[in-house]
Amino acid sequence: MQTWKLWCERKSLEIIDPIHKESYIESEVLRCIHNGLLCIQEDAADRPTMSTVVLMLGSDTMPLPKPMKAAFSVGRMSNLEDSNSKSSKDNYVDEVPISSVSPR
C-alpha cells in the first residue's frame, strides 16, 4: 500500500534504500515499479500477462497503461485454519510466508 501511495504522489523512488542511490537507473526502477503495480490489479483482466510484462520491461518505448489502485485484502484465517492452530491471528496485507529450504 505504501508503494501505491508513493506512486500517486510521484515519489516512487523513495521506496528504494538510499544506500543504493547511485547504483540504479531511475527510469528503469520506475518502469519496474509501474509494472509491479500493474501486476497486482484487483481485476485479473486488468493485469498484464507474463509475456506482456517481459515486453514492457524490455522496452523503453512501449507505453505502459496507468495502474489503478491495487487490490489489498485483510481478513481472518478460515475456521479450519483456526481450529488447526493453537492461536488465531489476523492476516495482514504485507504478511508473506517464508519457507526455509534445506538440501538433503
CNS distance restraints for C-alpha pairs under 8 A (distance, minus, plus):
assign (resid   1 and name CA) (resid   5 and name CA) 6.33 0.50 0.50
assign (resid   1 and name CA) (resid  70 and name CA) 7.84 0.50 0.50
assign (resid   1 and name CA) (resid  72 and name CA) 7.73 0.50 0.50
assign (resid   2 and name CA) (resid   6 and name CA) 6.19 0.50 0.50
assign (resid   3 and name CA) (resid   7 and name CA) 5.99 0.50 0.50
assign (resid   3 and name CA) (resid  12 and name CA) 6.63 0.50 0.50
assign (resid   3 and name CA) (resid  15 and name CA) 6.88 0.50 0.50
assign (resid   4 and name CA) (resid   8 and name CA) 6.23 0.50 0.50
assign (resid   4 and name CA) (resid  37 and name CA) 7.41 0.50 0.50
assign (resid   4 and name CA) (resid  69 and name CA) 7.07 0.50 0.50
assign (resid   4 and name CA) (resid  70 and name CA) 7.30 0.50 0.50
assign (resid   5 and name CA) (resid   9 and name CA) 6.34 0.50 0.50
assign (resid   6 and name CA) (resid  10 and name CA) 6.05 0.50 0.50
assign (resid   6 and name CA) (resid  11 and name CA) 4.86 0.50 0.50
assign (resid   6 and name CA) (resid  12 and name CA) 4.95 0.50 0.50
assign (resid   6 and name CA) (resid  14 and name CA) 7.40 0.50 0.50
assign (resid   6 and name CA) (resid  15 and name CA) 7.89 0.50 0.50
assign (resid   7 and name CA) (resid  11 and name CA) 5.85 0.50 0.50
assign (resid   7 and name CA) (resid  12 and name CA) 4.86 0.50 0.50
assign (resid  12 and name CA) (resid  30 and name CA) 6.98 0.50 0.50
assign (resid  12 and name CA) (resid  33 and name CA) 7.54 0.50 0.50
assign (resid  13 and name CA) (resid  26 and name CA) 7.68 0.50 0.50
assign (resid  13 and name CA) (resid  29 and name CA) 7.65 0.50 0.50
assign (resid  13 and name CA) (resid  30 and name CA) 7.14 0.50 0.50
assign (resid  16 and name CA) (resid  20 and name CA) 7.17 0.50 0.50
assign (resid  16 and name CA) (resid  21 and name CA) 7.67 0.50 0.50
assign (resid  17 and name CA) (resid  21 and name CA) 7.23 0.50 0.50
assign (resid  20 and name CA) (resid  24 and name CA) 7.07 0.50 0.50
assign (resid  24 and name CA) (resid  28 and name CA) 7.71 0.50 0.50
assign (resid  24 and name CA) (resid  29 and name CA) 7.20 0.50 0.50
assign (resid  25 and name CA) (resid  29 and name CA) 6.43 0.50 0.50
assign (resid  26 and name CA) (resid  30 and name CA) 6.11 0.50 0.50
assign (resid  27 and name CA) (resid  31 and name CA) 6.10 0.50 0.50
assign (resid  28 and name CA) (resid  32 and name CA) 6.26 0.50 0.50
assign (resid  29 and name CA) (resid  33 and name CA) 6.22 0.50 0.50
assign (resid  30 and name CA) (resid  34 and name CA) 6.04 0.50 0.50
assign (resid  31 and name CA) (resid  35 and name CA) 6.11 0.50 0.50
assign (resid  31 and name CA) (resid  57 and name CA) 7.01 0.50 0.50
assign (resid  32 and name CA) (resid  36 and name CA) 6.10 0.50 0.50
assign (resid  32 and name CA) (resid  57 and name CA) 6.87 0.50 0.50
assign (resid  33 and name CA) (resid  37 and name CA) 6.27 0.50 0.50
assign (resid  34 and name CA) (resid  38 and name CA) 6.37 0.50 0.50
assign (resid  34 and name CA) (resid  64 and name CA) 7.81 0.50 0.50
assign (resid  34 and name CA) (resid  67 and name CA) 7.33 0.50 0.50
assign (resid  35 and name CA) (resid  39 and name CA) 6.29 0.50 0.50
assign (resid  35 and name CA) (resid  53 and name CA) 6.85 0.50 0.50
assign (resid  35 and name CA) (resid  56 and name CA) 7.56 0.50 0.50
assign (resid  35 and name CA) (resid  57 and name CA) 7.61 0.50 0.50
assign (resid  35 and name CA) (resid  64 and name CA) 7.89 0.50 0.50
assign (resid  36 and name CA) (resid  40 and name CA) 6.73 0.50 0.50
assign (resid  37 and name CA) (resid  41 and name CA) 6.85 0.50 0.50
assign (resid  37 and name CA) (resid  67 and name CA) 6.17 0.50 0.50
assign (resid  37 and name CA) (resid  70 and name CA) 6.68 0.50 0.50
assign (resid  38 and name CA) (resid  46 and name CA) 7.57 0.50 0.50
assign (resid  38 and name CA) (resid  47 and name CA) 5.65 0.50 0.50
assign (resid  38 and name CA) (resid  48 and name CA) 6.72 0.50 0.50
assign (resid  38 and name CA) (resid  65 and name CA) 7.94 0.50 0.50
assign (resid  38 and name CA) (resid  66 and name CA) 7.90 0.50 0.50
assign (resid  38 and name CA) (resid  67 and name CA) 5.29 0.50 0.50
assign (resid  38 and name CA) (resid  68 and name CA) 7.68 0.50 0.50
assign (resid  38 and name CA) (resid  70 and name CA) 7.94 0.50 0.50
assign (resid  39 and name CA) (resid  47 and name CA) 5.07 0.50 0.50
assign (resid  39 and name CA) (resid  48 and name CA) 6.23 0.50 0.50
assign (resid  40 and name CA) (resid  47 and name CA) 6.78 0.50 0.50
assign (resid  40 and name CA) (resid  70 and name CA) 5.62 0.50 0.50
assign (resid  40 and name CA) (resid  71 and name CA) 6.33 0.50 0.50
assign (resid  41 and name CA) (resid  46 and name CA) 6.15 0.50 0.50
assign (resid  41 and name CA) (resid  47 and name CA) 5.71 0.50 0.50
assign (resid  41 and name CA) (resid  67 and name CA) 7.36 0.50 0.50
assign (resid  41 and name CA) (resid  68 and name CA) 6.69 0.50 0.50
assign (resid  41 and name CA) (resid  69 and name CA) 6.96 0.50 0.50
assign (resid  41 and name CA) (resid  70 and name CA) 4.73 0.50 0.50
assign (resid  41 and name CA) (resid  71 and name CA) 5.64 0.50 0.50
assign (resid  42 and name CA) (resid  46 and name CA) 7.62 0.50 0.50
assign (resid  42 and name CA) (resid  69 and name CA) 7.84 0.50 0.50
assign (resid  42 and name CA) (resid  70 and name CA) 5.77 0.50 0.50
assign (resid  42 and name CA) (resid  71 and name CA) 4.26 0.50 0.50
assign (resid  42 and name CA) (resid  72 and name CA) 7.80 0.50 0.50
assign (resid  43 and name CA) (resid  47 and name CA) 7.06 0.50 0.50
assign (resid  48 and name CA) (resid  52 and name CA) 5.79 0.50 0.50
assign (resid  48 and name CA) (resid  53 and name CA) 6.19 0.50 0.50
assign (resid  49 and name CA) (resid  53 and name CA) 6.27 0.50 0.50
assign (resid  50 and name CA) (resid  54 and name CA) 6.23 0.50 0.50
assign (resid  51 and name CA) (resid  55 and name CA) 6.31 0.50 0.50
assign (resid  52 and name CA) (resid  56 and name CA) 6.04 0.50 0.50
assign (resid  53 and name CA) (resid  57 and name CA) 6.06 0.50 0.50
assign (resid  54 and name CA) (resid  58 and name CA) 6.05 0.50 0.50
assign (resid  55 and name CA) (resid  59 and name CA) 6.15 0.50 0.50
assign (resid  55 and name CA) (resid  62 and name CA) 7.95 0.50 0.50
assign (resid  56 and name CA) (resid  60 and name CA) 7.64 0.50 0.50
assign (resid  56 and name CA) (resid  62 and name CA) 6.13 0.50 0.50
assign (resid  56 and name CA) (resid  63 and name CA) 7.87 0.50 0.50
assign (resid  56 and name CA) (resid  64 and name CA) 7.16 0.50 0.50
assign (resid  72 and name CA) (resid  93 and name CA) 6.37 0.50 0.50
assign (resid  73 and name CA) (resid  92 and name CA) 7.75 0.50 0.50
assign (resid  73 and name CA) (resid  93 and name CA) 6.15 0.50 0.50
assign (resid  74 and name CA) (resid  90 and name CA) 7.91 0.50 0.50
assign (resid  74 and name CA) (resid  91 and name CA) 6.13 0.50 0.50
assign (resid  74 and name CA) (resid  92 and name CA) 5.47 0.50 0.50
assign (resid  74 and name CA) (resid  93 and name CA) 5.83 0.50 0.50
assign (resid  75 and name CA) (resid  90 and name CA) 6.49 0.50 0.50
assign (resid  75 and name CA) (resid  91 and name CA) 5.77 0.50 0.50
assign (resid  75 and name CA) (resid  92 and name CA) 7.28 0.50 0.50
assign (resid  76 and name CA) (resid  89 and name CA) 7.17 0.50 0.50
assign (resid  76 and name CA) (resid  90 and name CA) 5.16 0.50 0.50
assign (resid  76 and name CA) (resid  91 and name CA) 5.86 0.50 0.50
assign (resid  77 and name CA) (resid  81 and name CA) 5.94 0.50 0.50
assign (resid  77 and name CA) (resid  82 and name CA) 6.20 0.50 0.50
assign (resid  77 and name CA) (resid  88 and name CA) 7.38 0.50 0.50
assign (resid  77 and name CA) (resid  89 and name CA) 7.41 0.50 0.50
assign (resid  77 and name CA) (resid  90 and name CA) 6.95 0.50 0.50
assign (resid  77 and name CA) (resid  91 and name CA) 6.95 0.50 0.50
assign (resid  78 and name CA) (resid  82 and name CA) 6.17 0.50 0.50
assign (resid  79 and name CA) (resid  83 and name CA) 6.11 0.50 0.50
assign (resid  80 and name CA) (resid  84 and name CA) 6.32 0.50 0.50
assign (resid  81 and name CA) (resid  85 and name CA) 6.31 0.50 0.50
assign (resid  82 and name CA) (resid  86 and name CA) 7.67 0.50 0.50
assign (resid  82 and name CA) (resid  87 and name CA) 7.15 0.50 0.50
assign (resid  82 and name CA) (resid  88 and name CA) 5.50 0.50 0.50
assign (resid  91 and name CA) (resid  95 and name CA) 6.74 0.50 0.50
